[in-house]
Amino acid sequence: MPINRFFVILNATAGRGAAAAFGPRLREELEAAGVEHLIVQTQRRGHAAELAESAARAGWPAVVAVGGDGTVHEVVNGLMRAAGDGPSTPLGIIAVGSGNDFAKLAGVPANSMAALARLSVAEPRAVDVGSVNGQWFSNGVGIGLDAQVAIEVDRRRRFRGMAMYLNALARVLRAFRPRRMRLELDGVLVSDLPMTLVTIANGGRHGGGFWICPDARIDDGALDICACDALGTAGILRFLPRVMRGTHVGASCVHMHQARRVRITSSDPLPVHADGEIIAEDARELDIVIHPGRLRVLV
């Protein structure tokens, strides 16, 4: 049965103002549709998670994230905290961010107006969700190079899209060195070597267009892992264009795996992101687990 009550979380900073510009139209369309709704705008980092958890505990039948992957990440954390050991309150997504990777993978319409219109007839789809050291993620966790670039992007936001990424990458490469990582999959040691990066993926697309784990599926009950051996600057620059197309799989420096649980330890401080959001700059132990079918997404 279609849902007709929505708690809407709007991140006005998403999409470099696109979400804020969409706000009046969002309110107008929901009112015209005659559905009960409450729109709340986030005020700070972490606020979306707090709002989502409170809404789910208060009995709202659906919580809608209006923003990008970072907004979805926070809302998912709030919904999963409220869910305990059960399935989440249904998550609606209106994607108005820069990358919108998870929304695309889940089957949410890319056009914001189409996504809004779809809410009134959407049905919950059960998909997998992951956890890393007690935090939830919808799409994936990155350790190493991509996390260091994400940290640099977070510090310097003068550019947009690929220009922002390339500027951050250039800065990171000046001093980047691979970190040694001990990688265990489902309790089995598979490597203990310096790595350029390790990505643990629920979905296949990351960073607004990098198909780093192209075979990953958000409803297969497994994590896909891409581990890349230590590379120098020239090797990294050859590697990244292939990742954008997903053609890096099969390269001698790339090792692809699947598992339900991943453990990474290191004597080096590890930069880590989840869904593009920085969760650590100096982690030394990571425990990453897939939780099949726990997240429900309206599509």
VEXTIPA-67408 format. One record per atom (N, C-alpha, C): residue in one letter; atom name; x, y, z. Coordinates in steps of 0.2 Angstrom, whole numbers. Atoms other than C-alpha are relative to their C-alpha. Example, Ala and Ser with C-alpha at 12.3 -4.5 7.8 and 13.67 -1.06 7.14 Angstrom:
<recs>
residu atome xx yy zz
A N 4 -6 0;
A CA 62 -22 39;
A C 4 6 0;
S N -4 -6 -1;
S CA 68 -5 36;
S C -4 5 3;
</recs>
This chain:
<recs>
residu atome xx yy zz
M N 4 -6 0;
M CA 0 0 0;
M C 4 6 0;
P N -4 -6 0;
P CA 7 17 -5;
P C 0 4 7;
I N 0 -4 -6;
I CA 13 28 9;
I C -2 7 -1;
N N 2 -7 1;
N CA 5 45 11;
N C 2 5 6;
R N -2 -5 -5;
R CA 14 53 26;
R C 8 0 0;
F N -7 -1 1;
F CA 32 59 24;
F C 3 5 5;
F N -5 -4 -4;
F CA 45 66 36;
F C 6 2 -4;
V N -5 -2 6;
V CA 56 76 24;
V C 6 4 4;
I N -6 -3 -3;
I CA 74 80 29;
I C 4 4 -6;
L N -3 -4 5;
L CA 81 94 18;
L C 7 3 2;
N N -7 -3 -1;
N CA 100 98 17;
N C 1 5 -5;
A N 0 -6 4;
A CA 100 115 10;
A C 7 1 -3;
T N -7 -1 2;
T CA 119 115 7;
T C 1 -5 -6;
A N -2 6 4;
A CA 118 99 -4;
A C 0 3 -8;
G N 0 -2 7;
G CA 122 101 -23;
G C 2 7 -1;
R N -2 -7 0;
R CA 130 118 -20;
R C -6 5 -1;
G N 6 -4 0;
G CA 113 126 -17;
G C -6 -3 -4;
A N 6 3 3;
A CA 102 115 -28;
A C -5 -2 4;
A N 5 2 -5;
A CA 93 108 -13;
A C -4 5 2;
A N 4 -6 -3;
A CA 89 125 -6;
A C -5 3 -5;
A N 5 -2 5;
A CA 82 130 -23;
A C -6 -4 -1;
F N 5 5 1;
F CA 72 115 -24;
F C -5 0 6;
G N 4 0 -6;
G CA 64 118 -7;
G C -7 2 -1;
P N 7 -3 1;
P CA 49 129 -11;
P C -4 -4 -5;
R N 4 4 5;
R CA 44 118 -26;
R C -1 -7 4;
L N 1 6 -4;
L CA 46 103 -14;
L C -7 1 4;
R N 5 -1 -4;
R CA 34 110 -2;
R C -7 1 -4;
E N 6 -1 5;
E CA 22 116 -16;
E C -3 -6 -2;
E N 2 6 3;
E CA 21 99 -24;
E C -3 -5 6;
L N 3 4 -6;
L CA 18 90 -7;
L C -7 2 2;
E N 7 -3 -1;
E CA 4 102 -3;
E C -5 -2 -5;
A N 5 1 6;
A CA -4 100 -20;
A C -2 -7 0;
A N 1 7 0;
A CA -3 81 -18;
A C -5 -2 6;
G N 5 1 -5;
G CA -13 82 -2;
G C 3 -5 5;
V N -3 5 -5;
V CA -1 71 8;
V C 3 3 6;
E N -2 -3 -6;
E CA 3 74 26;
E C 8 0 0;
H N -7 0 0;
H CA 21 79 28;
H C 3 6 4;
L N -4 -5 -4;
L CA 34 89 38;
L C 7 0 -3;
I N -6 -2 3;
I CA 49 97 30;
I C 4 3 6;
V N -5 -3 -5;
V CA 64 100 42;
V C 7 1 -3;
Q N -6 -1 3;
Q CA 80 108 36;
Q C 6 -1 5;
T N -6 2 -4;
T CA 97 102 43;
T C 3 7 2;
Q N -4 -5 -2;
Q CA 107 114 53;
Q C 7 -1 1;
R N -7 1 -1;
R CA 124 106 55;
R C 1 -8 -2;
R N -2 7 1;
R CA 133 90 52;
R C -3 -5 5;
G N 3 5 -5;
G CA 125 75 60;
G C -7 1 2;
H N 7 -2 -1;
H CA 108 84 61;
H C -5 -5 -3;
A N 5 4 4;
A CA 100 73 48;
A C -1 -7 3;
A N 1 7 -3;
A CA 104 57 57;
A C -4 1 7;
E N 5 -1 -6;
E CA 96 64 73;
E C -7 1 -2;
L N 7 -1 2;
L CA 81 70 64;
L C -3 -7 -3;
A N 3 6 3;
A CA 79 53 55;
A C -2 -5 6;
E N 1 5 -6;
E CA 81 43 71;
E C -6 2 4;
S N 6 -2 -4;
S CA 68 54 80;
S C -6 -1 -4;
A N 6 1 4;
A CA 56 53 66;
A C -2 -7 -1;
A N 2 7 1;
A CA 57 34 64;
A C -3 -2 7;
R N 2 2 -6;
R CA 55 32 83;
R C -7 3 2;
A N 6 -3 -1;
A CA 40 44 82;
A C -6 -3 -4;
G N 5 4 4;
G CA 31 32 70;
G C -1 3 -7;
W N 1 -3 7;
W CA 33 42 54;
W C 1 -6 -5;
P N -1 6 4;
P CA 30 28 40;
P C 5 1 -5;
A N -5 0 5;
A CA 43 35 29;
A C 4 7 1;
V N -4 -6 -1;
V CA 58 47 30;
V C 3 1 -7;
V N -3 -1 7;
V CA 64 56 14;
V C 6 5 1;
A N -7 -3 0;
A CA 82 62 12;
A C 0 5 -7;
V N -1 -5 6;
V CA 83 78 0;
V C 7 3 1;
G N -7 -2 -1;
G CA 101 80 -3;
G C 4 -5 -5;
G N -4 5 3;
G CA 116 70 -9;
G C 2 -6 4;
D N -2 6 -3;
D CA 126 55 -4;
D C 1 1 8;
G N -1 -1 -7;
G CA 131 63 12;
G C -6 0 4;
T N 7 -1 -3;
T CA 113 67 17;
T C -3 -7 1;
V N 2 7 0;
V CA 108 49 13;
V C 4 -4 5;
H N -4 3 -5;
H CA 122 43 23;
H C -2 1 8;
E N 2 -1 -7;
E CA 117 52 39;
E C -7 -2 1;
V N 7 2 -2;
V CA 98 48 37;
V C 0 -8 1;
V N -1 8 -1;
V CA 103 29 35;
V C 2 -1 7;
N N -2 2 -7;
N CA 112 30 51;
N C -5 1 5;
G N 5 -1 -5;
G CA 98 38 60;
G C -6 -6 0;
L N 5 5 1;
L CA 85 25 53;
L C 3 -7 3;
M N -2 7 -2;
M CA 96 10 57;
M C 1 0 8;
R N 0 0 -8;
R CA 99 16 75;
R C -7 -1 3;
A N 7 1 -3;
A CA 80 17 77;
A C -2 -7 -1;
A N 3 7 2;
A CA 77 0 69;
A C 2 -5 5;
G N -2 6 -4;
G CA 87 -10 82;
G C 3 -6 -4;
D N -2 6 4;
D CA 89 -27 75;
D C -5 -2 -6;
G N 5 2 5;
G CA 74 -26 63;
G C 2 4 -7;
P N -1 -4 7;
P CA 72 -18 45;
P C -2 7 2;
S N 1 -7 -1;
S CA 72 1 44;
S C -7 3 -2;
T N 6 -4 3;
T CA 58 13 42;
T C 2 2 -7;
P N -2 -2 7;
P CA 57 16 23;
P C 3 7 -1;
L N -4 -6 2;
L CA 69 28 16;
L C -2 3 -7;
G N 1 -3 6;
G CA 64 40 2;
G C 6 4 -2;
I N -6 -4 2;
I CA 77 49 -8;
I C -2 5 -6;
I N 0 -5 6;
I CA 76 65 -19;
I C 7 2 -1;
A N -8 -1 1;
A CA 94 66 -26;
A C 1 7 -3;
V N -2 -7 2;
V CA 100 84 -27;
V C 7 2 2;
G N -7 -1 -2;
G CA 118 81 -23;
G C 5 0 -6;
S N -5 -1 5;
S CA 134 81 -33;
S C 1 -7 -4;
G N -1 6 2;
G CA 136 62 -35;
G C -6 -4 -1;
N N 6 4 0;
N CA 120 53 -30;
N C 1 -7 -2;
D N -1 7 1;
D CA 128 36 -31;
D C -5 -5 2;
F N 4 6 -3;
F CA 117 26 -20;
F C -7 1 -3;
A N 6 -1 2;
A CA 101 34 -26;
A C -1 -4 -7;
K N 0 3 7;
K CA 106 28 -44;
K C 0 -7 0;
L N 0 7 -1;
L CA 110 11 -38;
L C -6 -3 2;
A N 6 3 -3;
A CA 94 9 -29;
A C -6 0 -5;
G N 5 -1 5;
G CA 84 14 -44;
G C -5 6 1;
V N 3 -6 -1;
V CA 78 31 -38;
V C 0 4 -6;
P N 0 -4 6;
P CA 73 42 -53;
P C 6 6 1;
A N -5 -5 -1;
A CA 88 54 -56;
A C -3 7 0;
N N 4 -7 1;
N CA 76 69 -60;
N C -3 1 7;
S N 3 -1 -7;
S CA 71 77 -43;
S C -8 0 0;
M N 8 -1 0;
M CA 53 81 -49;
M C -3 -7 -1;
A N 3 7 1;
A CA 51 63 -55;
A C 1 -4 6;
A N -1 4 -6;
A CA 58 56 -39;
A C -5 2 5;
L N 5 -2 -5;
L CA 46 67 -29;
L C -7 -3 -2;
A N 6 3 2;
A CA 31 61 -40;
A C 0 -7 2;
R N 0 8 -2;
R CA 36 43 -37;
R C -1 -1 7;
L N 1 2 -7;
L CA 35 44 -18;
L C -7 -2 1;
S N 7 2 -2;
S CA 16 43 -18;
S C -2 -7 -3;
V N 2 6 2;
V CA 16 27 -27;
V C 6 -5 1;
A N -6 4 -1;
A CA 33 20 -22;
A C -1 -6 5;
E N 0 6 -5;
E CA 35 3 -13;
E C 7 -1 3;
P N -7 2 -3;
P CA 49 -2 -1;
P C 3 -6 -3;
R N -4 6 2;
R CA 63 -12 -8;
R C 5 -1 5;
A N -5 2 -5;
A CA 74 -22 4;
A C 7 0 -3;
V N -6 1 2;
V CA 92 -19 1;
V C 5 -1 6;
D N -5 1 -6;
D CA 108 -22 11;
D C 3 6 2;
V N -3 -6 -3;
V CA 117 -10 22;
V C 6 -3 4;
G N -6 2 -4;
G CA 134 -11 30;
G C 1 4 6;
S N -2 -4 -6;
S CA 142 -6 46;
S C 8 0 1;
V N -7 -1 -1;
V CA 160 0 50;
V C 1 2 7;
N N -1 -3 -7;
N CA 165 1 68;
N C -6 3 4;
G N 6 -2 -3;
G CA 147 3 73;
G C -4 6 -3;
Q N 3 -4 4;
Q CA 143 16 60;
Q C -3 -3 -6;
W N 4 4 5;
W CA 131 12 46;
W C 3 4 -7;
F N -2 -3 7;
F CA 135 15 27;
F C -5 -4 -5;
S N 4 3 5;
S CA 124 12 12;
S C 3 -2 -6;
N N -3 1 6;
N CA 136 12 -2;
N C 7 -3 1;
G N -7 3 0;
G CA 154 8 3;
G C 5 4 5;
V N -6 -2 -5;
V CA 170 11 14;
V C 6 0 -4;
G N -6 0 3;
G CA 186 17 7;
G C 6 2 5;
I N -6 -1 -4;
I CA 203 16 15;
I C 6 2 -4;
G N -6 -1 4;
G CA 219 24 8;
G C -1 6 -4;
L N 0 -6 5;
L CA 220 35 -7;
L C -6 4 0;
D N 6 -4 1;
D CA 202 39 -10;
D C -3 3 6;
A N 2 -4 -6;
A CA 199 43 8;
A C 4 6 2;
Q N -4 -5 0;
Q CA 214 54 8;
Q C -3 6 -4;
V N 2 -5 5;
V CA 207 63 -7;
V C -7 3 3;
A N 6 -2 -3;
A CA 190 64 2;
A C 1 5 5;
I N -2 -5 -6;
I CA 198 73 17;
I C 2 6 -3;
E N -2 -6 3;
E CA 206 85 5;
E C -6 4 -3;
V N 7 -3 3;
V CA 189 88 -4;
V C -3 4 6;
D N 4 -3 -6;
D CA 181 92 13;
D C 3 6 3;
R N -4 -6 -2;
R CA 195 105 17;
R C -1 5 -4;
R N 0 -5 5;
R CA 194 114 1;
R C -6 -1 -5;
R N 6 0 4;
R CA 177 117 -8;
R C 0 5 -5;
R N 0 -5 4;
R CA 182 130 -20;
R C -3 -2 -7;
F N 2 2 6;
F CA 178 119 -35;
F C -6 -5 0;
R N 5 4 0;
R CA 164 108 -40;
R C 1 -6 -5;
G N 0 6 4;
G CA 162 90 -47;
G C 7 -2 -1;
M N -6 3 1;
M CA 177 83 -56;
M C 6 4 1;
A N -5 -5 -1;
A CA 187 99 -55;
A C 2 0 8;
M N -1 0 -7;
M CA 185 98 -36;
M C 4 -7 2;
Y N -3 6 -1;
Y CA 191 80 -36;
Y C 7 0 -3;
L N -7 -1 2;
L CA 206 83 -47;
L C 5 4 3;
N N -4 -5 -4;
N CA 212 98 -37;
N C 2 -4 6;
A N -1 4 -7;
A CA 211 87 -21;
A C 5 -6 -2;
L N -5 6 2;
L CA 220 72 -30;
L C 7 3 -1;
A N -6 -3 2;
A CA 234 84 -36;
A C 4 1 7;
R N -3 -2 -6;
R CA 237 90 -18;
R C 2 -7 4;
V N -1 6 -4;
V CA 236 72 -10;
V C 6 -3 -3;
L N -5 4 3;
L CA 248 64 -23;
L C 7 3 2;
R N -6 -3 -1;
R CA 262 76 -18;
R C 4 -3 6;
A N -2 3 -6;
A CA 264 67 -1;
A C -2 -7 1;
F N 4 6 -1;
F CA 254 51 -3;
F C 5 -6 0;
R N -4 6 -1;
R CA 262 35 3;
R C -5 -6 2;
P N 5 5 -2;
P CA 253 18 3;
P C 1 -3 7;
R N 0 3 -7;
R CA 249 11 20;
R C 0 -7 0;
R N 0 8 -1;
R CA 252 -7 26;
R C -7 -1 3;
M N 7 2 -3;
M CA 235 -15 29;
M C 0 -8 0;
R N 1 8 -1;
R CA 232 -33 36;
R C -7 -1 -2;
L N 7 0 3;
L CA 216 -38 26;
L C -2 -8 2;
E N 4 7 -1;
E CA 205 -53 33;
E C -7 0 -2;
L N 6 1 3;
L CA 190 -59 24;
L C -4 -6 3;
D N 4 5 -3;
D CA 177 -69 34;
D C 5 -5 4;
G N -4 3 -4;
G CA 191 -73 46;
G C 7 -3 -3;
V N -6 2 3;
V CA 204 -78 33;
V C 5 5 -2;
L N -5 -5 2;
L CA 220 -68 30;
L C 2 -1 -7;
V N -1 0 7;
V CA 222 -63 12;
V C 6 4 -2;
S N -6 -4 2;
S CA 236 -50 12;
S C 2 4 7;
D N -3 -4 -6;
D CA 247 -40 24;
D C 6 4 -4;
L N -4 -3 5;
L CA 255 -28 12;
L C -1 8 0;
P N 2 -7 2;
P CA 256 -9 8;
P C -5 0 -5;
M N 5 -1 5;
M CA 241 -4 -2;
M C -1 7 -1;
T N 2 -7 2;
T CA 236 11 -12;
T C -7 1 3;
L N 7 0 -3;
L CA 218 8 -7;
L C -3 -6 1;
V N 5 5 -1;
V CA 205 -4 -1;
V C -7 3 0;
T N 7 -3 0;
T CA 187 -1 -5;
T C -4 -6 1;
I N 5 5 -2;
I CA 173 -12 3;
I C -6 3 -2;
A N 6 -2 3;
A CA 158 -10 -7;
A C -7 -4 1;
N N 7 3 0;
N CA 139 -13 -5;
N C -2 1 -7;
G N 2 -2 7;
G CA 136 -4 -22;
G C 6 1 -4;
G N -6 0 5;
G CA 147 -3 -38;
G C 2 7 -1;
R N -2 -7 3;
R CA 148 16 -41;
R C 1 4 6;
H N -2 -4 -6;
H CA 157 28 -29;
H C 3 6 -3;
G N -3 -6 2;
G CA 163 45 -29;
G C -2 4 -6;
G N 3 -4 6;
G CA 151 52 -42;
G C 2 -3 -7;
G N -1 3 7;
G CA 156 40 -56;
G C 6 -5 -1;
F N -5 5 0;
F CA 170 28 -51;
F C -3 -7 1;
W N 3 7 -1;
W CA 165 10 -54;
W C 6 -5 3;
I N -6 4 -3;
I CA 178 3 -42;
I C -2 -7 2;
C N 2 7 -1;
C CA 168 -13 -38;
C C -6 -1 -5;
P N 5 -1 5;
P CA 158 -14 -54;
P C -5 -6 0;
D N 5 5 0;
D CA 150 -31 -50;
D C -4 0 7;
A N 3 0 -6;
A CA 144 -26 -33;
A C -8 1 -1;
R N 7 -1 0;
R CA 125 -27 -30;
R C -3 2 7;
I N 2 -3 -6;
I CA 116 -18 -16;
I C -5 -5 4;
D N 5 5 -3;
D CA 104 -34 -13;
D C 3 -7 0;
D N -3 7 1;
D CA 116 -49 -15;
D C 2 -3 7;
G N -2 3 -7;
G CA 120 -51 4;
G C 8 0 1;
A N -8 0 0;
A CA 139 -48 1;
A C 3 6 -1;
L N -4 -6 1;
L CA 152 -35 2;
L C 5 -2 -6;
D N -6 1 5;
D CA 164 -33 -14;
D C 6 4 2;
I N -7 -3 -2;
I CA 182 -29 -10;
I C 4 1 -6;
C N -5 -2 5;
C CA 194 -20 -22;
C C 6 2 4;
A N -6 -2 -3;
A CA 212 -20 -15;
A C 5 1 -5;
C N -5 -2 5;
C CA 225 -11 -25;
C C 7 0 3;
D N -7 0 -3;
D CA 244 -14 -22;
D C 3 6 0;
A N -4 -7 -1;
A CA 256 0 -18;
A C 2 2 -7;
L N -2 -3 6;
L CA 258 11 -33;
L C 3 7 1;
G N -3 -7 0;
G CA 269 26 -37;
G C -5 5 -3;
T N 4 -5 2;
T CA 262 42 -43;
T C -2 -1 -8;
A N 1 2 7;
A CA 263 37 -62;
A C -5 -6 0;
G N 5 5 0;
G CA 254 21 -58;
G C -7 1 2;
I N 7 -2 -2;
I CA 240 29 -49;
I C -3 4 -5;
L N 3 -4 5;
L CA 237 41 -63;
L C -2 -4 -6;
R N 2 5 5;
R CA 236 26 -75;
R C -6 -4 2;
F N 5 4 -3;
F CA 225 17 -63;
F C -7 3 0;
L N 7 -3 -1;
L CA 211 30 -60;
L C -4 1 -6;
P N 4 0 5;
P CA 205 32 -77;
P C -4 -6 -2;
R N 3 6 1;
R CA 202 14 -78;
R C -5 -2 5;
V N 5 1 -5;
V CA 192 14 -62;
V C -6 4 -2;
M N 6 -4 2;
M CA 180 27 -69;
M C -4 -4 -5;
R N 3 5 5;
R CA 176 14 -83;
R C -1 -7 3;
G N 1 7 -2;
G CA 177 -1 -72;
G C 4 -5 -3;
T N -5 4 4;
T CA 191 -8 -83;
T C 6 -2 4;
H N -6 2 -4;
H CA 204 -10 -69;
H C 0 -7 2;
V N 1 7 -3;
V CA 197 -27 -64;
V C 4 -4 -5;
G N -5 4 4;
G CA 210 -40 -70;
G C 7 3 -1;
A N -7 -3 0;
A CA 225 -28 -69;
A C 4 -4 6;
S N -4 3 -5;
S CA 239 -36 -60;
S C 1 2 7;
C N 0 -3 -6;
C CA 239 -24 -46;
C C -6 0 4;
V N 7 0 -3;
V CA 220 -26 -42;
V C -2 -7 2;
H N 3 6 -3;
H CA 213 -40 -31;
H C -7 1 2;
M N 7 -1 -1;
M CA 194 -42 -31;
M C -2 -6 4;
H N 2 5 -5;
H CA 186 -52 -17;
H C -8 1 2;
Q N 6 -1 -3;
Q CA 169 -55 -9;
Q C 0 -3 7;
A N 0 2 -7;
A CA 165 -57 9;
A C -6 2 4;
R N 5 -2 -4;
R CA 152 -55 23;
R C 3 5 5;
R N -3 -4 -5;
R CA 164 -48 35;
R C 7 2 -2;
V N -6 -2 2;
V CA 180 -38 33;
V C 3 3 6;
R N -3 -3 -6;
R CA 193 -34 46;
R C 7 2 -3;
I N -7 -3 3;
I CA 208 -22 42;
I C 3 3 7;
T N -4 -3 -6;
T CA 222 -18 55;
T C 6 2 -3;
S N -6 -3 2;
S CA 237 -8 53;
S C 4 3 5;
S N -4 -4 -4;
S CA 252 -1 62;
S C 0 8 -2;
D N 0 -7 3;
D CA 250 15 51;
D C -7 3 1;
P N 7 -4 -1;
P CA 236 28 54;
P C -3 0 -7;
L N 3 1 7;
L CA 223 24 40;
L C -6 6 0;
P N 6 -5 2;
P CA 211 38 32;
P C -5 -5 -2;
V N 6 4 1;
V CA 194 31 31;
V C -6 4 -2;
H N 6 -3 1;
H CA 178 37 23;
H C -6 -5 -1;
A N 6 4 2;
A CA 160 29 22;
A C -5 4 -3;
D N 4 -4 5;
D CA 149 35 8;
D C 3 7 -1;
G N -3 -6 2;
G CA 161 49 5;
G C 1 5 6;
E N -1 -3 -6;
E CA 160 55 23;
E C 6 -2 4;
I N -6 1 -3;
I CA 176 56 33;
I C -2 -3 7;
I N 1 3 -6;
I CA 175 44 48;
I C 6 -1 5;
A N -6 1 -4;
A CA 193 43 53;
A C 6 3 -4;
E N -6 -1 4;
E CA 210 50 48;
E C 6 -4 3;
D N -5 4 -3;
D CA 220 38 59;
D C -2 -6 3;
A N 2 6 -2;
A CA 211 22 61;
A C 5 -5 0;
R N -5 6 0;
R CA 221 6 65;
R C -4 -6 0;
E N 4 7 0;
E CA 207 -7 67;
E C -7 2 -3;
L N 7 -1 3;
L CA 191 -8 56;
L C -3 -7 -1;
D N 5 6 0;
D CA 177 -21 57;
D C -6 2 -4;
I N 5 -2 5;
I CA 166 -20 42;
I C -5 -6 -1;
V N 5 6 0;
V CA 150 -31 41;
V C -6 2 -5;
I N 6 -1 4;
I CA 136 -33 28;
I C -7 -2 4;
H N 6 2 -3;
H CA 118 -34 35;
H C -6 0 -6;
P N 4 1 6;
P CA 107 -41 21;
P C -7 2 1;
G N 7 -1 0;
G CA 90 -34 18;
G C -3 5 5;
R N 3 -4 -6;
R CA 89 -22 33;
R C -2 7 -2;
L N 2 -6 2;
L CA 87 -6 24;
L C -5 0 -6;
R N 6 0 5;
R CA 71 -2 15;
R C 0 7 -4;
V N 0 -6 4;
V CA 71 11 1;
V C -6 0 -5;
L N 6 -1 4;
L CA 56 18 -8;
L C 2 1 -7;
V N -1 0 7;
V CA 57 15 -27;
V C -6 -1 -4;
</recs>
